[in-house]
């Protein structure tokens, strides 16, 4: 990280000195680093800095190195900066996100200085979760969706999620599942035109949730793909990031019941006048479409991915058959 950016971070935290502690993780395709820094004499002992440095040579782990892919990533960092600049302060403890202390956008670099969630009581990351821990994340999603219900995604992605169809024509072009490929546009339009829209996190996988010591509270990170959409896109994607094939089948009903119960409570807490019964009816009907929308992307992007299993194939087959029946 260049000296100017370190100085920006130091001043933002009113510190006398800033120093590197550890690298946390590299950003996708070599676009930078997330690292923990220590502070002397400031308001905080540590901060987490996301430093994006656009590479001269593009190096995608799965070979998707097109100019479109590069532009999508660059746009995602502008979106994330806008999210923290304009939107994130509306998230309360029910949908906790890290506080942002400084933002800087340069010609080929981005700097984001964040609260260290580990130090704030969210130090745990899980590769697998219990049902109770999934409920905690679904509660976060419900409160997030309730907070931004009906909002227009200004300076964010018009359509949230990193896999939405407009930004993924290359993956669609190589998709070998002809019926799914033919139905992709219809599925996308159904999700876009749902009556009830909110902001979706856009990458609400398990890895982006930071858990408290007891696992009963979470904060979420990584808002590069936040934007407008039906909340089922986050819910389906999150559940798919946690569960294997047999578990998806077994727990789908219970998890959806949990999410909608939490969403109803979250909207009530915010004195929303939304017709919840109508919202639930619409979104339940869109859950399998949202699942199939992501399945379409994965099947084109990485045909051997572990998420392409019997449950997903069956859901996609049923969705496509229903759509074909509706248009016959």
SEKOL-468177 format. One record per residue: z, x, y of N, C-alpha, C, O in turn. Coordinates in pm, whole numbers, padded with zeros to 5 digits, always signed. Atoms other than C-alpha are relative to their C-alpha. Layout:
N
ZXYZXYZXYZXY
...
//
This chain:
328
+00000+00086-00119+00000+00000+00000+00000+00089+00123+00077+00185+00131
+00010-00087-00115-00097+00144+00335+00123-00008+00090+00200-00104+00084
-00120-00010-00083+00164+00250+00591+00015-00116+00097+00126-00162+00123
-00007+00112-00094+00074-00027+00835+00058-00124-00067+00140-00194-00008
-00052+00117+00071+00143-00294+00574+00148+00017-00033+00224-00079-00024
-00142-00023+00025+00473-00134+00479+00082-00023+00127+00193-00076+00121
-00071+00019-00127+00571-00136+00846+00010-00147+00035+00112-00192+00088
-00004+00145-00023+00480-00504+00875+00111-00063-00084+00187-00145-00034
-00103+00054+00089+00702-00582+00577+00139+00039+00047+00231-00044+00046
-00131-00046-00047+00989-00373+00713+00045-00079+00122+00159-00126+00127
-00036+00071-00123+00982-00538+01055+00027-00148-00026+00115-00206+00035
-00018+00143+00030+00951-00888+00908+00140-00028-00052+00193-00138-00035
-00133+00017+00060+01282-00834+00732+00109+00068+00082+00223+00080+00037
-00097-00066-00090+01453-00654+01025+00073+00114-00069+00193+00134-00048
-00060-00110+00076+01513-00354+00800-00026+00134+00069-00120+00149+00146
+00018-00136-00052+01554+00012+00891-00097+00080-00086-00169+00167-00038
+00082-00077+00093+01375+00137+00582-00044-00089-00114+00030-00178-00157
+00051+00071+00117+01159+00001+00302-00044+00101-00104-00104+00203-00069
+00036-00095+00104+01108+00171-00032-00038-00074-00128+00013-00182-00156
+00051+00059+00124+00929+00098-00359+00104+00011-00110+00162+00118-00130
-00090-00001+00114+01146+00001-00656-00078+00000-00131-00058+00087-00216
+00075+00010+00126+00905-00108-00928-00122-00086+00017-00124-00178+00099
+00114+00089+00011+00566-00253-01000+00035-00111-00097+00091-00087-00204
-00029+00116+00086+00597-00602-01145-00121-00033-00087-00108-00045-00209
+00122+00023+00078+00239-00671-01248-00121+00026+00088-00115+00012+00210
+00126-00015-00071-00118-00591-01153-00066-00137+00012-00042-00225-00071
+00071+00126-00020-00336-00871-01020-00126-00002-00087-00180+00102-00124
+00115+00022+00089-00621-01015-01225-00121+00079+00047-00154+00079+00166
+00124-00074-00023-00932-00795-01247+00017+00119+00094-00079+00162+00157
-00021-00119-00081-00772-00503-01063-00003-00025+00150-00042+00064+00226
+00006+00034-00141-00740-00683-00728+00129+00033+00076+00146-00013+00189
-00121-00036-00074-00402-00537-00637+00122+00001-00089+00112+00012-00212
-00126-00017+00071-00038-00530-00734+00108-00088+00062+00111-00110+00183
-00124+00063-00044+00284-00730-00713+00112+00098-00032+00125+00143-00146
-00104-00101+00018+00582-00499-00664+00128-00042+00071+00128-00122+00165
-00131+00025-00064+00950-00510-00578+00033+00120+00089+00019+00236+00050
-00039-00103-00097+01067-00319-00270+00144-00020+00041+00194-00132+00048
-00135+00005-00051+01413-00233-00151+00002+00018+00150-00089+00077+00209
-00014-00007-00146+01535-00259+00208+00137+00056+00035+00237+00023-00028
-00126-00048-00056+01800-00071+00400+00020-00059+00139-00071-00057+00222
-00034+00046-00134+01972-00229+00697-00063-00131+00042-00063-00164+00161
+00067+00124-00036+01790-00559+00681+00075-00123-00046+00191-00114-00089
-00061+00126+00039+01860-00923+00604+00001-00021-00151+00076-00103-00202
+00012+00016+00144+01764-00884+00238+00004+00138-00066-00043+00236-00009
-00006-00128+00072+01831-00613-00019-00133+00034-00067-00169+00150-00080
+00129-00020+00066+01498-00664-00194-00098-00108+00042-00058-00217+00083
+00107+00098-00018+01165-00839-00145-00106+00028-00106-00110+00135-00165
+00115-00017+00087+00859-00893-00360-00125-00005+00086-00144-00097+00166
+00120-00011-00082+00530-00787-00208-00124-00015-00087-00140+00056-00187
+00130+00017+00066+00191-00911-00322-00103+00067+00090-00131+00021+00201
+00097-00077-00078-00065-00659-00203-00135-00009-00069-00154+00043-00179
+00135+00016+00052-00428-00749-00258-00090+00104+00065-00099+00112+00188
+00097-00099-00047-00680-00468-00228-00130-00027-00073-00141-00001-00193
+00125+00038+00066-01034-00584-00294-00068+00124-00056-00088+00221+00016
+00056-00120+00064-01194-00343-00541-00146+00023+00038-00220-00071+00067
+00141-00031-00022-01519-00162-00482-00082-00034-00122-00196-00079-00111
+00065+00032+00127-01606-00206-00849+00074-00115-00065+00194-00107-00089
-00062+00117+00061-01542-00545-01003+00014+00021-00150-00080+00067-00216
-00029-00027+00141-01382-00530-01349+00076-00116-00059+00199-00113-00063
-00064+00117+00059-01312-00865-01512+00032+00027-00146-00052+00080-00219
-00039-00027+00140-01118-00848-01844-00093-00062-00102-00107-00009-00212
+00088+00066+00096-01363-01087-02009-00147+00008+00041-00232-00063-00013
+00139-00026-00033-01679-00966-01840-00062-00089+00106-00182-00078+00133
+00055+00090-00103-01716-01234-01570+00006+00071+00136+00099+00050+00214
-00002-00085-00119-01807-00995-01288-00104-00040+00105-00152+00045+00179
+00103+00045-00093-02048-01207-01085+00051-00002+00144+00172+00001+00169
-00037+00012-00141-02054-01226-00708+00073-00131+00024+00163-00138+00109
-00071+00128-00012-01947-01590-00745+00148+00015-00038+00236-00038+00029
-00137-00023+00044-01637-01478-00934+00078+00076+00107+00194+00043+00135
-00067-00078-00105-01553-01224-00663+00031-00088+00121+00142-00083+00174
-00022+00087-00116-01595-01477-00383+00109-00103-00027+00186-00137+00063
-00105+00095+00036-01375-01725-00569+00138+00064+00013+00231+00003+00064
-00129-00069-00010-01095-01469-00593+00038+00025+00145+00153+00003+00184
-00029-00025-00142-01124-01372-00226+00045-00129+00067+00142-00130+00142
-00036+00130-00055-01114-01739-00130+00141-00040-00044+00216-00100+00032
-00131+00038+00051-00807-01784-00349+00113+00067+00077+00220+00007+00093
-00105-00068-00076-00610-01528-00149+00012-00057+00142+00121-00063+00198
-00006+00072-00128-00706-01697+00178+00076-00132-00016+00157-00169+00069
-00068+00127+00026-00590-02026+00026+00150+00023-00016+00230-00051+00041
-00142-00026+00021-00260-01876-00087+00070+00033+00133+00182-00012+00157
-00057-00029-00132-00200-01737+00262+00017-00128+00081+00119-00147+00146
-00008+00127-00073-00275-02079+00412+00112-00087-00056+00182-00155+00020
-00107+00078+00063-00040-02243+00162+00135+00040+00056+00214-00045+00095
-00131-00044-00048+00252-02030+00270+00013-00015+00152+00123-00035+00203
-00005+00013-00146+00160-02049+00637+00021-00145+00043+00093-00171+00140
+00004+00138-00049+00117-02426+00660+00075-00101-00086+00124-00201-00033
-00043+00106+00090+00245-02610+00353+00133+00025-00072+00207-00070-00097
-00108-00028+00095+00516-02434+00154+00138-00041+00048+00226-00069-00034
-00134+00032-00051+00810-02512+00384+00045-00141-00036+00163-00173-00026
-00038+00137+00039+00799-02875+00269+00060-00007-00139+00114-00110-00179
-00059-00003+00135+00909-02770-00080+00151+00021+00014+00196+00119+00073
-00145-00013-00004+01283-02829-00118+00051+00056-00132-00027+00111-00209
-00058-00057+00122+01521-02729-00398-00053-00067-00126-00045-00009-00234
+00052+00070+00118+01363-02987-00630-00134+00054-00046-00174+00032-00161
+00126-00067+00037+01033-02796-00627-00002+00136+00070-00085+00162+00158
-00030-00128-00065+01151-02450-00531-00117+00096-00006-00180+00112-00111
+00099-00107-00008+00905-02183-00417+00064+00116+00077+00161+00095+00150
-00058-00111-00075+00974-01836-00278-00027-00014+00150-00134-00058+00191
+00021-00005-00144+01023-01807+00096-00094+00115+00032-00089+00221-00031
+00096-00103-00040+00748-01611+00266+00044+00058+00134+00062-00015+00231
-00051-00066-00119+00861-01355+00524-00110+00057+00088-00091+00074+00209
+00110-00058-00079+00525-01209+00632-00131-00019-00072-00138-00016-00195
+00136+00012+00051+00153-01261+00588-00093+00084+00088-00079+00085+00210
+00099-00077-00076-00131-01032+00689-00130-00001-00077-00133+00030-00196
+00132+00000+00061-00499-01069+00618-00088+00100+00072-00111+00087+00192
+00090-00099-00056-00725-00769+00674-00140-00016-00052-00172-00116-00117
+00139+00008+00041-01090-00695+00609-00013-00004-00151-00087-00084-00207
+00008-00005+00146-01037-00605+00246+00138+00006-00064+00152+00048-00179
-00136-00001+00051-00660-00640+00205+00076-00124+00044+00049-00181+00149
-00092+00109-00033-00397-00913+00200+00141+00049-00030+00165+00117-00130
-00140-00031+00021-00024-00868+00235+00081-00128+00005+00067-00207+00098
-00090+00114+00004+00232-01132+00134+00138+00052-00038+00155+00112-00144
-00135-00049+00023+00604-01054+00160+00089-00120-00033+00105-00210+00048
-00071+00116+00051+00820-01289-00045+00147+00029-00026+00188+00143-00048
-00135-00001+00055+01179-01366-00123-00005+00049-00145-00095+00013-00220
-00013-00045+00138+01285-01190-00443+00073-00109-00079+00195-00122-00069
-00060+00111+00074+01344-01486-00674+00102+00047-00103+00197-00027-00133
-00101-00052+00092+01531-01268-00923+00135+00008+00069+00238-00031+00013
-00124-00014-00075+01790-01194-00656+00055-00134+00046+00175-00146+00075
-00041+00133-00048+01801-01562-00556+00042-00093-00113+00063-00212-00091
-00051+00081+00110+01905-01682-00900-00103-00052-00097-00074-00142-00175
+00106+00041+00093+01575-01719-01085-00058+00123-00071-00176+00154-00054
+00043-00128+00056+01555-01398-01291-00071-00008-00135-00121+00093-00185
+00048+00008+00138+01431-01533-01625-00145-00046-00008-00187-00136+00064
+00137+00038+00030+01072-01552-01752-00008-00022-00150+00051+00053-00228
+00006+00034+00142+00985-01710-02086-00144+00006-00051-00238-00034+00017
+00129+00007+00071+00699-01660-02330-00010-00128-00081-00120-00176-00109
-00005+00128+00069+00809-01972-02516+00123-00075+00049+00219-00014+00096
-00107+00081-00057+01036-02260-02420+00042-00111-00095-00033-00153-00182
-00050+00117+00071+01250-02533-02566-00048-00126+00072-00103-00118+00182
+00036+00125-00065+01188-02898-02490+00079-00020+00130+00024-00068+00228
-00080+00018-00122+01473-02899-02238-00053+00086+00113-00048+00044+00229
+00058-00086-00104+01313-02610-02051-00135-00053+00047-00169-00038+00165
+00123+00066-00043+00979-02790-02050+00029-00115+00094-00043-00137+00191
-00040+00112-00087+01154-03091-01899+00030+00050+00141-00005-00015+00239
-00032-00057-00131+01282-02869-01616-00129+00027+00078-00137+00000+00198
+00127-00029-00067+00925-02759-01538-00076-00129+00036-00136-00137+00142
+00064+00129-00031+00789-03115-01559+00069-00067+00118+00004-00135+00198
-00073+00054-00116+01062-03218-01314-00048+00070+00128-00067+00005+00231
+00053-00073-00116+00942-02945-01078-00137-00056+00038-00162-00084+00155
+00134+00052-00029+00583-03069-01109+00006-00140+00060-00067-00169+00154
-00012+00136-00052+00686-03431-01050+00044+00001+00145-00010-00073+00226
-00047-00007-00138+00874-03340-00734-00104+00064+00093-00118+00023+00208
+00109-00059-00078+00589-03119-00614-00107-00103+00030-00150-00117+00145
+00103+00102-00019+00336-03396-00667+00048-00112+00093-00028-00162+00175
-00055+00104-00087+00564-03650-00499+00004+00047+00145-00022-00032+00237
-00009-00055-00136+00610-03422-00197-00133-00009+00074-00136-00034+00194
+00132-00008-00065+00236-03402-00130-00091-00118-00036-00213-00109-00019
+00081+00115+00038+00121-03742-00254-00077-00054+00119-00020-00082+00224
+00085+00057-00104-00172-03867-00049-00044+00098+00107-00112+00057+00201
+00034-00097-00102-00214-03545+00150-00145+00046-00012-00201+00050-00122
+00133-00061-00003-00552-03406+00254+00017+00151-00001+00089+00204+00083
-00027-00144+00018-00572-03040+00142-00066+00089+00105-00161+00161+00074
+00055-00080-00109-00644-02876+00477+00025+00149-00024+00139+00190-00048
-00003-00145+00018-00721-02501+00443+00042+00041-00142+00076+00157-00165
-00024-00028+00141-00658-02525+00068-00131-00029-00075-00232-00061-00012
+00117+00043+00076-00904-02588-00214-00014-00151+00012+00083-00225-00006
+00022+00144-00005-01060-02928-00167+00031-00062-00135+00091-00169-00143
-00036+00038+00137-01033-02959-00545+00081+00114-00058+00029+00224-00077
-00087-00104+00053-00739-02766-00685-00029+00032-00146-00102-00041-00213
+00013-00061+00133-00722-02564-01012-00111+00104+00001-00212+00089+00070
+00097-00109+00003-00908-02246-01092-00120-00030-00090-00217+00046-00091
+00108+00028+00095-01130-02413-01354-00090-00115+00043-00175-00158-00034
+00076+00122-00032-01279-02702-01156-00150+00030+00004-00192+00142+00033
+00140-00016+00038-01645-02758-01219-00085+00069+00106-00170+00151+00071
+00084-00057-00105-01794-02664-00881+00007+00152+00004-00090+00217+00043
-00015-00146-00006-01659-02309-00909-00028+00067-00134-00016+00189-00145
+00020-00057+00133-01744-02262-01277-00136-00034-00063-00140-00069-00181
+00131+00030+00059-02121-02316-01324-00043+00102-00105-00117+00068-00198
+00040-00102+00097-02159-01987-01513+00059-00032-00138-00010-00021-00240
-00064+00034+00127-01908-02092-01779-00058-00126-00061-00069-00138-00183
+00065+00121+00051-02070-02434-01805-00136+00032-00059-00175-00025-00161
+00136-00032+00046-02413-02278-01847-00002+00056-00141-00097+00034-00216
-00001-00062+00134-02309-02086-02159+00074-00085-00103+00081-00046-00220
-00072+00088+00093-02109-02372-02314-00096-00053-00107-00200-00111-00075
+00089+00038+00110-02257-02442-02656+00025-00142-00051-00055-00196-00127
-00033+00137+00041-02090-02782-02707-00082-00096+00088-00040-00130+00199
+00094+00079-00081-02381-02999-02588+00058-00132+00049+00043-00163+00167
-00057+00125-00050-02199-03336-02574+00105+00021+00110+00107-00052+00209
-00101-00029-00101-01908-03186-02380-00066+00050+00129-00025+00013+00239
+00074-00051-00115-02147-03004-02150-00064-00114+00079-00060-00115+00202
+00065+00114-00066-02333-03328-02076+00101-00089+00070+00069-00153+00170
-00103+00088-00057-02007-03511-02003+00080+00066+00111+00158-00001+00178
-00086-00074-00093-01858-03241-01778-00001-00058+00140+00104-00069+00204
+00010+00054-00135-01986-03389-01454+00070-00134+00015+00133-00160+00118
-00065+00131-00004-01861-03738-01535+00152+00016+00000+00222-00051+00075
-00144-00025+00005-01516-03607-01626+00050+00050+00135+00152+00003+00185
-00038-00054-00130-01500-03410-01304+00004-00109+00107+00098-00115+00186
+00005+00107-00100-01602-03713-01095+00114-00099-00019+00173-00145+00079
-00110+00094+00027-01346-03940-01264+00132+00055+00056+00211-00018+00116
-00123-00061-00049-01068-03695-01181+00001+00008+00153+00103-00016+00216
+00010-00011-00146-01191-03642-00825+00021-00135+00069+00081-00143+00177
+00002+00131-00065-01223-04014-00755+00119-00086-00037+00122-00205-00006
-00118+00080+00030-00887-04122-00887+00062-00048+00131+00061+00022+00232
-00054+00062-00122-00718-04352-00639+00118+00080+00055+00131+00096+00176
-00121-00072-00042-00395-04151-00630-00025+00149-00010-00048+00204-00118
+00023-00144-00008-00437-03793-00518+00122+00067+00062+00194+00007+00142
-00109-00079-00055-00184-03524-00439-00049+00143+00015-00169+00169+00005
+00033-00141+00015-00175-03147-00416+00042+00042-00139+00152+00008-00184
-00035-00058+00129-00183-02973-00752+00024+00149+00017-00040+00214+00100
-00027-00143-00005-00040-02628-00809-00126+00079-00034-00158+00177+00033
+00129-00058+00033-00365-02533-00978+00003+00109-00105-00102+00145-00160
-00014-00100+00105-00229-02270-01218+00142-00009-00057+00212+00091-00069
-00139+00028+00037+00092-02429-01348+00028+00034-00145+00075-00050-00222
-00030-00046+00135+00121-02225-01666+00145+00048-00006+00208+00073+00097
-00138-00040+00020+00455-02125-01813+00032+00131+00070+00142+00148+00125
-00025-00132-00059+00418-01768-01685+00026-00005+00150+00080+00090+00206
-00020+00011-00145+00426-01893-01325+00128-00076+00037+00146-00113+00153
-00130+00061-00027+00771-02052-01359+00111+00103-00022+00115+00171-00125
-00113-00093+00005+01084-01845-01287+00127-00082-00021+00157-00171+00059
-00115+00082+00040+01399-01980-01454+00132+00058+00051+00147+00179+00067
-00136-00040-00034+01761-01972-01346+00068+00061-00123+00013+00057-00233
-00073-00063+00109+02022-01793-01559+00021-00096-00117+00009-00057-00233
-00027+00097+00107+02102-02113-01752-00123-00077-00044-00114-00163-00132
+00124+00067+00039+01741-02227-01776-00014-00142+00047-00105-00212+00003
+00000+00140-00043+01816-02555-01597-00058-00021+00139-00051-00132+00194
+00069+00011-00129+01632-02483-01271-00114+00100+00000-00107+00204-00065
+00114-00091-00008+01298-02325-01190-00053+00007+00143-00032-00082+00224
+00083-00015-00119+01094-02194-00902-00139+00038-00050-00153+00097-00157
+00138-00029+00040+00716-02160-00916-00064+00098+00097-00032+00099+00216
+00071-00099-00079+00490-01882-00792-00150-00014-00025-00194-00092-00109
+00146-00014+00017+00117-01805-00757-00074-00127+00042-00107-00212-00040
+00066+00119-00056-00047-02061-00529-00142+00030+00046-00186-00021+00149
+00138-00034-00036-00398-01916-00522-00095-00118-00018-00199-00123+00047
+00093+00108+00030-00552-02237-00657+00059-00137+00029+00022-00237-00033
-00056+00127-00043-00345-02506-00489-00105-00078+00078-00180-00022+00157
+00098+00084-00070-00551-02799-00366+00011-00144-00044+00106-00180-00114
-00006+00142+00028-00627-03165-00399-00028-00032-00145-00098+00042-00215
+00031+00041+00136-00629-03351-00726+00097-00099-00057+00197-00136+00005
-00085+00088+00080-00478-03581-00983+00107+00087-00067+00076+00192-00123
-00109-00078+00055-00137-03460-01099-00011+00028-00149+00053+00122-00199
+00017-00022+00143-00243-03488-01463-00065+00134-00030-00048+00188-00140
+00062-00131+00024-00442-03168-01422+00107+00106-00017+00096+00191-00105
-00112-00093+00015-00120-02972-01371+00078-00026-00128+00114+00067-00200
-00083+00035+00115+00066-03161-01642-00068+00041-00130-00004+00102-00216
+00071-00035+00122-00200-03118-01910-00008+00151-00017+00012+00203-00126
+00012-00146+00005-00249-02752-01825+00134+00065-00034+00140+00159-00113
-00132-00054+00029+00126-02683-01829+00037-00021-00147+00079+00073-00215
-00035+00028+00139+00182-02854-02163-00083+00087-00094-00032+00139-00193
+00087-00084+00082-00116-02669-02309+00039+00146+00002+00008+00219-00093
-00042-00141-00008+00032-02337-02194+00125+00026-00081+00159+00141-00108
-00129-00013+00070+00356-02405-02385-00009-00026-00149+00064+00036-00227
-00005+00053+00136+00264-02574-02711-00124+00035-00081-00236+00042-00030
+00108-00018+00095+00056-02498-03014-00052-00136-00048+00001-00240-00009
+00074+00122+00038-00171-02752-03182+00090-00112-00051+00087-00223+00004
-00080+00106+00059+00078-02945-03395+00105-00053+00098+00138-00172+00095
-00101+00041-00098+00335-02951-03114-00060-00089+00108+00005-00182+00155
+00068+00085-00099+00085-03097-02867-00005-00144-00049+00026-00238+00024
+00011+00133+00061+00029-03389-03100+00136-00068-00007+00150-00186+00025
-00132+00056+00027+00398-03437-03177+00074-00039+00128+00146-00139+00129
-00085+00017-00118+00540-03417-02825-00070-00063+00120-00007-00085+00224
+00075+00052-00114+00267-03561-02603+00066-00122+00063+00088-00125+00184
-00056+00124-00052+00422-03907-02568+00132+00022+00072+00153-00030+00181
-00132-00027-00060+00774-03781-02498-00012+00075+00131+00059+00044+00227
+00014-00080-00122+00659-03529-02239-00060-00081+00115-00020-00066+00230
+00055+00086-00104+00448-03781-02052+00104-00099+00050+00112-00125+00170
-00108+00090-00042+00738-04026-02050+00095+00072+00096+00135+00017+00198
-00090-00080-00085+00956-03752-01903-00061+00022+00137+00005+00001+00239
+00064-00026-00129+00704-03662-01634-00002-00124+00088+00033-00117+00206
+00011+00120-00083+00651-04019-01518+00137-00052+00043+00151-00107+00153
-00136+00036-00041+01023-04092-01516+00043+00086+00117+00101+00036+00214
-00037-00091-00109+01076-03785-01297-00083-00027+00125-00032-00017+00236
+00085+00029-00115+00781-03875-01074+00046-00126+00072+00049-00129+00195
-00051+00123-00062+00912-04226-01015+00126+00027+00080+00141-00022+00192
-00123-00034-00071+01252-04086-00920-00029+00084+00124+00033+00063+00229
+00033-00087-00113+01096-03822-00694-00063-00078+00115-00033-00053+00231
+00061+00084-00104+00885-04078-00508+00105-00089+00065+00102-00110+00187
-00108+00083-00053+01189-04303-00469+00089+00082+00095+00128+00033+00201
-00082-00086-00084+01391-04012-00329-00065+00026+00136+00003+00050+00235
+00074-00025-00123+01118-03966-00068-00040-00130+00070-00122-00128+00161
+00024+00132-00060+01112-04339+00019-00148-00034+00004-00196-00093+00101
+00143+00028+00008+00750-04364-00089-00024-00149-00024+00052-00214-00097
+00035+00140+00021+00586-04707-00072-00118-00014-00097-00181-00120-00104
+00110+00002+00096+00329-04617-00338+00030-00099-00113+00144-00112-00158
-00010+00089+00116+00266-04875-00611+00009+00088-00124-00093+00130-00179
-00016-00096+00108+00413-04664-00888-00061-00050-00131-00118+00029-00206
+00058+00053+00123+00304-04895-01169-00150+00026-00006-00204+00061-00110
+00144-00025-00005-00057-04862-01055-00030+00149-00015-00125+00187-00083
+00018-00144+00011-00023-04486-01018+00015+00045-00145-00068+00119-00197
-00024-00041+00138+00122-04445-01366-00113-00048-00092-00158+00026-00179
+00109+00053+00084-00144-04667-01522-00126+00085+00016-00191+00118-00082
+00120-00079-00024-00423-04468-01358+00014+00140-00057-00075+00188-00127
-00016-00138+00042-00282-04124-01428+00014+00015-00151-00035+00112-00209
-00008-00007+00146-00193-04197-01791-00141-00005-00061-00171+00065-00157
+00136+00012+00051-00554-04298-01846-00083+00126+00025-00184+00149-00041
+00074-00121-00033-00667-03969-01692+00055+00125-00069-00004+00232-00057
-00062-00119+00061-00440-03739-01893-00095+00070-00096-00112+00191-00089
+00091-00063+00097-00688-03682-02175-00127+00051+00067-00187+00147+00020
+00114-00054-00074-00971-03640-01925+00037+00135+00063-00044+00228+00064
-00045-00127-00057-00767-03370-01751+00008+00108-00107-00030+00223-00083
-00007-00096+00110-00703-03204-02086-00140+00047-00038-00163+00166-00060
+00137-00033+00039-01072-03217-02170-00070+00082+00107-00154+00167+00075
+00058-00077-00110-01168-03082-01828+00033+00148-00017-00055+00233-00002
-00037-00138+00021-00972-02764-01896-00060+00055-00130-00103+00170-00135
+00060-00040+00128-01094-02751-02256-00146+00040+00020-00193+00137-00039
+00140-00033-00032-01452-02752-02122-00011+00140+00059-00099+00217+00021
+00003-00132-00061-01377-02449-01909+00029+00109-00102-00047+00206-00113
-00040-00104+00095-01199-02250-02182-00109+00023-00104-00136+00137-00143
+00100-00011+00106-01470-02322-02437-00124+00077+00048-00191+00143-00032
+00110-00078-00054-01734-02176-02206+00042+00141+00037-00036+00236+00022
-00052-00128-00052-01518-01894-02070+00039+00098-00110+00009+00217-00102
-00049-00086+00109-01364-01762-02392+00001-00080-00130+00105-00132-00170
+00014+00090+00116-01492-01941-02706+00100+00025-00112+00124-00065-00193
-00096-00028+00106-01236-01768-02930+00144-00017+00042+00235+00025-00031
-00136+00011-00055-00932-01856-02717+00090-00085-00090+00044-00181-00152
-00093+00072+00088-00618-01977-02899+00020-00145+00040+00064-00226-00041
-00017+00138-00043-00613-02295-02691-00110-00093-00051-00101-00215-00037
+00107+00082+00058-00934-02413-02857+00040-00030-00144+00006+00045-00236
-00049+00035+00133-00774-02588-03153-00033-00145-00032-00098-00214+00047
+00038+00132+00049-00800-02910-03349+00041-00114+00092-00034-00209+00109
-00046+00105-00091-00594-03119-03107-00094-00011+00119-00139-00120+00154
+00087+00002-00117-00805-03017-02807-00140-00050-00035-00200-00126+00040
+00133+00044+00041-01129-03068-02999-00001-00151-00024-00097-00219+00013
-00005+00144+00026-01021-03414-03112+00008-00079+00130-00063-00178+00147
-00012+00070-00129-00914-03520-02761-00133+00002+00073-00176-00101+00125
+00128-00010-00070-01240-03391-02614-00106-00089-00064-00183-00155+00005
+00097+00085+00071-01444-03567-02882+00023-00147+00035-00072-00221+00060
-00031+00139-00032-01264-03896-02814-00038-00034+00144-00092-00141+00171
+00035+00024-00140-01308-03863-02437-00150-00013+00018-00198-00106+00083
+00146+00003-00012-01677-03786-02466-00056-00129-00062-00146-00191-00004
+00047+00123+00065-01729-04077-02707+00029-00122+00086-00056-00211+00097
-00034+00112-00088-01549-04317-02472-00090-00004+00122-00134-00111+00164
+00088-00005-00117-01754-04199-02177-00142-00043-00036-00208-00115+00040
+00134+00038+00043-02076-04235-02370-00008-00151-00027-00109-00215+00000
-00004+00143+00023-01970-04585-02476+00000-00079+00128-00059-00186+00136
-00010+00070-00129-01892-04679-02118-00131+00001+00075-00158-00089+00155
+00126-00012-00073-02233-04563-01995-00120-00047-00082-00233-00048-00034
+00110+00042+00087-02437-04690-02290-00061-00132+00047-00155-00182-00014
//
